[in-house]
Amino acid sequence: MSLEQALAAWDGKSADDIQAIYQSYREQADFTTSIVKLTKTESYQKGSTWLIKAWLEDGNILEATQIKIIYHRLDTLEHWQAKLHILQSMPFMPIKNADKKHVDKFLKVTLIDTNKFVRAWSYNGFYELAKQHPEYTREAKQFFDMAMRDESPSVKARIRNIKKLPWKLTANPIKR
């Protein structure tokens, strides 16, 4: 069975099953190429973005061209979980100058999403954008201030955690 077939057979709910798919296919040479390609198709987005997140959280990296593809497809993500997975993956995916407008647009859309988890991680995305591109710092902090007045307690908790993080670039800034 191919990765695409395995994702098509996944019920979209079972964490054990998607984890088993990851374990079965992650060693394939074209694994990251396949999962990035599958983000293009709505029916595979939830599963493929989960696999991207798992891959990155396991300490692996994506190629710069793969990250670019993901960032340029942000406006095609339909399911809230697909958006969430990409937002949670952003700390592992450098934002190049050519991609920052796509990321900014996506973050502004997800900032008003009906799902509070998506909104909470959208603020984290603004932190990542501002950390890598300081010209977004003022705007990100303004969003945080507004959220501390208007958002749900769980979103506010995420923002309090973000505010504790360093806002300056590291000693090894990301190549843009």
Short mmCIF file of the C-alpha atoms (twelve columns), coordinates in Angstrom:
data_MODEL
# 
_entry.id   MODEL 
# 
loop_
_atom_site.group_PDB 
_atom_site.id 
_atom_site.type_symbol 
_atom_site.label_atom_id 
_atom_site.label_alt_id 
_atom_site.label_comp_id 
_atom_site.label_asym_id 
_atom_site.label_seq_id 
_atom_site.Cartn_x 
_atom_site.Cartn_y 
_atom_site.Cartn_z 
_atom_site.pdbx_PDB_model_num 
ATOM 1   C CA . MET A 1   0.000   0.000  0.000  1 
ATOM 2   C CA . SER A 2   1.297   3.469  -0.862 1 
ATOM 3   C CA . LEU A 3   1.420   6.371  1.594  1 
ATOM 4   C CA . GLU A 4   -1.396  8.026  -0.320 1 
ATOM 5   C CA . GLN A 5   -3.529  4.881  -0.018 1 
ATOM 6   C CA . ALA A 6   -2.741  4.615  3.701  1 
ATOM 7   C CA . LEU A 7   -3.875  8.213  4.254  1 
ATOM 8   C CA . ALA A 8   -7.000  7.616  2.179  1 
ATOM 9   C CA . ALA A 9   -7.838  4.622  4.386  1 
ATOM 10  C CA . TRP A 10  -7.203  6.537  7.640  1 
ATOM 11  C CA . ASP A 11  -10.445 7.527  9.371  1 
ATOM 12  C CA . GLY A 12  -9.122  11.011 10.146 1 
ATOM 13  C CA . LYS A 13  -9.502  10.442 13.879 1 
ATOM 14  C CA . SER A 14  -7.364  7.606  15.174 1 
ATOM 15  C CA . ALA A 15  -4.100  8.898  16.623 1 
ATOM 16  C CA . ASP A 16  -2.766  5.346  16.799 1 
ATOM 17  C CA . ASP A 17  -3.464  4.764  13.117 1 
ATOM 18  C CA . ILE A 18  -1.811  7.992  11.904 1 
ATOM 19  C CA . GLN A 19  1.156   7.239  14.168 1 
ATOM 20  C CA . ALA A 20  1.366   3.765  12.597 1 
ATOM 21  C CA . ILE A 21  1.338   5.342  9.137  1 
ATOM 22  C CA . TYR A 22  4.187   7.617  10.190 1 
ATOM 23  C CA . GLN A 23  6.196   4.708  11.572 1 
ATOM 24  C CA . SER A 24  5.615   2.639  8.424  1 
ATOM 25  C CA . TYR A 25  6.536   5.280  5.843  1 
ATOM 26  C CA . ARG A 26  8.998   7.711  7.465  1 
ATOM 27  C CA . GLU A 27  12.060  5.773  6.268  1 
ATOM 28  C CA . GLN A 28  11.061  5.976  2.601  1 
ATOM 29  C CA . ALA A 29  13.399  8.122  0.545  1 
ATOM 30  C CA . ASP A 30  10.547  10.208 -0.873 1 
ATOM 31  C CA . PHE A 31  8.608   10.548 2.392  1 
ATOM 32  C CA . THR A 32  8.881   14.324 2.789  1 
ATOM 33  C CA . THR A 33  8.342   14.929 -0.917 1 
ATOM 34  C CA . SER A 34  5.170   12.829 -0.742 1 
ATOM 35  C CA . ILE A 35  3.691   14.424 2.376  1 
ATOM 36  C CA . VAL A 36  4.362   17.939 1.114  1 
ATOM 37  C CA . LYS A 37  2.775   17.032 -2.226 1 
ATOM 38  C CA . LEU A 38  -0.291  15.619 -0.461 1 
ATOM 39  C CA . THR A 39  -0.977  18.945 1.283  1 
ATOM 40  C CA . LYS A 40  -2.269  20.138 -2.089 1 
ATOM 41  C CA . THR A 41  -5.292  17.837 -1.933 1 
ATOM 42  C CA . GLU A 42  -7.941  18.732 0.644  1 
ATOM 43  C CA . SER A 43  -8.798  15.129 1.500  1 
ATOM 44  C CA . TYR A 44  -5.171  14.451 2.483  1 
ATOM 45  C CA . GLN A 45  -4.409  17.727 4.265  1 
ATOM 46  C CA . LYS A 46  -5.234  16.667 7.817  1 
ATOM 47  C CA . GLY A 47  -3.120  13.527 7.591  1 
ATOM 48  C CA . SER A 48  -0.245  14.952 5.571  1 
ATOM 49  C CA . THR A 49  0.140   17.978 7.837  1 
ATOM 50  C CA . TRP A 50  0.096   15.685 10.886 1 
ATOM 51  C CA . LEU A 51  2.917   13.705 9.277  1 
ATOM 52  C CA . ILE A 52  4.871   16.906 8.574  1 
ATOM 53  C CA . LYS A 53  4.509   17.929 12.211 1 
ATOM 54  C CA . ALA A 54  5.568   14.479 13.458 1 
ATOM 55  C CA . TRP A 55  8.570   14.481 11.108 1 
ATOM 56  C CA . LEU A 56  9.744   17.873 12.351 1 
ATOM 57  C CA . GLU A 57  9.094   17.090 16.014 1 
ATOM 58  C CA . ASP A 58  11.237  13.964 15.604 1 
ATOM 59  C CA . GLY A 59  14.195  16.249 14.921 1 
ATOM 60  C CA . ASN A 60  14.131  15.993 11.140 1 
ATOM 61  C CA . ILE A 61  14.127  18.900 8.714  1 
ATOM 62  C CA . LEU A 62  12.415  19.797 5.496  1 
ATOM 63  C CA . GLU A 63  14.279  21.166 2.495  1 
ATOM 64  C CA . ALA A 64  13.933  24.906 1.891  1 
ATOM 65  C CA . THR A 65  11.983  24.220 -1.307 1 
ATOM 66  C CA . GLN A 66  9.520   22.032 0.607  1 
ATOM 67  C CA . ILE A 67  8.979   24.736 3.216  1 
ATOM 68  C CA . LYS A 68  8.394   27.248 0.438  1 
ATOM 69  C CA . ILE A 69  5.741   24.968 -1.101 1 
ATOM 70  C CA . ILE A 70  3.987   24.660 2.262  1 
ATOM 71  C CA . TYR A 71  4.049   28.406 2.894  1 
ATOM 72  C CA . HIS A 72  2.743   29.141 -0.589 1 
ATOM 73  C CA . ARG A 73  -0.162  26.712 -0.078 1 
ATOM 74  C CA . LEU A 74  -1.311  28.098 3.268  1 
ATOM 75  C CA . ASP A 75  -4.413  29.684 1.797  1 
ATOM 76  C CA . THR A 76  -5.549  26.277 0.486  1 
ATOM 77  C CA . LEU A 77  -5.673  24.603 3.909  1 
ATOM 78  C CA . GLU A 78  -9.309  23.857 4.653  1 
ATOM 79  C CA . HIS A 79  -9.537  21.782 7.820  1 
ATOM 80  C CA . TRP A 80  -8.824  23.401 11.189 1 
ATOM 81  C CA . GLN A 81  -6.513  20.541 12.169 1 
ATOM 82  C CA . ALA A 82  -4.409  20.997 9.024  1 
ATOM 83  C CA . LYS A 83  -4.029  24.685 9.874  1 
ATOM 84  C CA . LEU A 84  -3.161  23.805 13.462 1 
ATOM 85  C CA . HIS A 85  -0.515  21.266 12.432 1 
ATOM 86  C CA . ILE A 86  1.217   23.810 10.202 1 
ATOM 87  C CA . LEU A 87  1.020   26.510 12.882 1 
ATOM 88  C CA . GLN A 88  2.584   24.079 15.359 1 
ATOM 89  C CA . SER A 89  5.284   23.216 12.807 1 
ATOM 90  C CA . MET A 90  6.332   26.812 12.165 1 
ATOM 91  C CA . PRO A 91  9.056   26.849 14.856 1 
ATOM 92  C CA . PHE A 92  10.806  24.175 12.748 1 
ATOM 93  C CA . MET A 93  10.272  25.883 9.380  1 
ATOM 94  C CA . PRO A 94  12.306  29.044 8.761  1 
ATOM 95  C CA . ILE A 95  10.373  31.862 7.099  1 
ATOM 96  C CA . LYS A 96  12.368  33.310 4.220  1 
ATOM 97  C CA . ASN A 97  11.816  36.835 2.925  1 
ATOM 98  C CA . ALA A 98  9.994   35.469 -0.126 1 
ATOM 99  C CA . ASP A 99  7.532   33.624 2.129  1 
ATOM 100 C CA . LYS A 100 6.805   36.164 4.856  1 
ATOM 101 C CA . LYS A 101 3.828   37.805 3.100  1 
ATOM 102 C CA . HIS A 102 2.157   34.398 2.633  1 
ATOM 103 C CA . VAL A 103 2.754   33.589 6.292  1 
ATOM 104 C CA . ASP A 104 1.510   37.000 7.464  1 
ATOM 105 C CA . LYS A 105 -1.700  36.660 5.427  1 
ATOM 106 C CA . PHE A 106 -2.314  33.134 6.771  1 
ATOM 107 C CA . LEU A 107 -1.712  34.241 10.359 1 
ATOM 108 C CA . LYS A 108 -4.175  37.108 10.033 1 
ATOM 109 C CA . VAL A 109 -6.818  34.698 8.754  1 
ATOM 110 C CA . THR A 110 -6.159  32.098 11.452 1 
ATOM 111 C CA . LEU A 111 -6.152  34.807 14.112 1 
ATOM 112 C CA . ILE A 112 -9.920  35.079 13.673 1 
ATOM 113 C CA . ASP A 113 -10.586 31.369 13.181 1 
ATOM 114 C CA . THR A 114 -13.527 29.938 15.097 1 
ATOM 115 C CA . ASN A 115 -11.280 27.278 16.641 1 
ATOM 116 C CA . LYS A 116 -9.489  28.538 19.760 1 
ATOM 117 C CA . PHE A 117 -6.542  26.148 19.287 1 
ATOM 118 C CA . VAL A 118 -5.922  27.567 15.820 1 
ATOM 119 C CA . ARG A 119 -6.148  31.108 17.195 1 
ATOM 120 C CA . ALA A 120 -3.768  30.321 20.058 1 
ATOM 121 C CA . TRP A 121 -1.168  28.851 17.708 1 
ATOM 122 C CA . SER A 122 -1.672  31.732 15.292 1 
ATOM 123 C CA . TYR A 123 -0.275  34.018 17.979 1 
ATOM 124 C CA . ASN A 124 2.686   31.672 18.236 1 
ATOM 125 C CA . GLY A 125 3.058   32.001 14.459 1 
ATOM 126 C CA . PHE A 126 3.196   35.778 14.825 1 
ATOM 127 C CA . TYR A 127 5.941   35.310 17.400 1 
ATOM 128 C CA . GLU A 128 7.912   33.155 14.932 1 
ATOM 129 C CA . LEU A 129 7.384   35.679 12.135 1 
ATOM 130 C CA . ALA A 130 8.471   38.600 14.335 1 
ATOM 131 C CA . LYS A 131 11.451  36.703 15.732 1 
ATOM 132 C CA . GLN A 132 12.739  36.015 12.227 1 
ATOM 133 C CA . HIS A 133 11.607  39.322 10.673 1 
ATOM 134 C CA . PRO A 134 11.760  42.090 13.302 1 
ATOM 135 C CA . GLU A 135 9.638   44.426 11.193 1 
ATOM 136 C CA . TYR A 136 6.634   42.374 12.395 1 
ATOM 137 C CA . THR A 137 7.441   42.748 16.113 1 
ATOM 138 C CA . ARG A 138 5.302   45.808 16.775 1 
ATOM 139 C CA . GLU A 139 2.282   44.358 15.007 1 
ATOM 140 C CA . ALA A 140 2.658   40.997 16.783 1 
ATOM 141 C CA . LYS A 141 2.826   42.684 20.178 1 
ATOM 142 C CA . GLN A 142 -0.273  44.740 19.321 1 
ATOM 143 C CA . PHE A 143 -2.156  41.539 18.485 1 
ATOM 144 C CA . PHE A 144 -1.033  40.049 21.791 1 
ATOM 145 C CA . ASP A 145 -2.248  43.104 23.714 1 
ATOM 146 C CA . MET A 146 -5.659  42.968 22.015 1 
ATOM 147 C CA . ALA A 147 -5.932  39.247 22.674 1 
ATOM 148 C CA . MET A 148 -5.183  39.701 26.372 1 
ATOM 149 C CA . ARG A 149 -8.330  41.838 26.527 1 
ATOM 150 C CA . ASP A 150 -10.631 39.836 24.260 1 
ATOM 151 C CA . GLU A 151 -9.554  36.186 23.959 1 
ATOM 152 C CA . SER A 152 -10.550 33.059 25.847 1 
ATOM 153 C CA . PRO A 153 -8.496  32.040 28.907 1 
ATOM 154 C CA . SER A 154 -6.753  29.220 27.031 1 
ATOM 155 C CA . VAL A 155 -5.593  31.583 24.267 1 
ATOM 156 C CA . LYS A 156 -4.446  34.107 26.862 1 
ATOM 157 C CA . ALA A 157 -2.416  31.375 28.563 1 
ATOM 158 C CA . ARG A 158 -0.638  30.633 25.269 1 
ATOM 159 C CA . ILE A 159 0.127   34.330 24.805 1 
ATOM 160 C CA . ARG A 160 1.528   34.621 28.332 1 
ATOM 161 C CA . ASN A 161 3.896   31.754 27.489 1 
ATOM 162 C CA . ILE A 162 4.915   33.411 24.215 1 
ATOM 163 C CA . LYS A 163 5.645   36.712 25.959 1 
ATOM 164 C CA . LYS A 164 8.221   34.897 28.105 1 
ATOM 165 C CA . LEU A 165 10.202  33.845 25.017 1 
ATOM 166 C CA . PRO A 166 13.155  35.841 23.623 1 
ATOM 167 C CA . TRP A 167 12.245  38.245 20.825 1 
ATOM 168 C CA . LYS A 168 15.727  38.701 19.420 1 
ATOM 169 C CA . LEU A 169 17.306  36.624 16.718 1 
ATOM 170 C CA . THR A 170 19.630  33.908 17.881 1 
ATOM 171 C CA . ALA A 171 23.386  34.032 17.357 1 
ATOM 172 C CA . ASN A 172 22.849  31.969 14.186 1 
ATOM 173 C CA . PRO A 173 20.137  33.854 12.293 1 
ATOM 174 C CA . ILE A 174 18.262  32.000 9.596  1 
ATOM 175 C CA . LYS A 175 19.506  32.611 6.065  1 
ATOM 176 C CA . ARG A 176 16.984  34.538 4.064  1 
# 
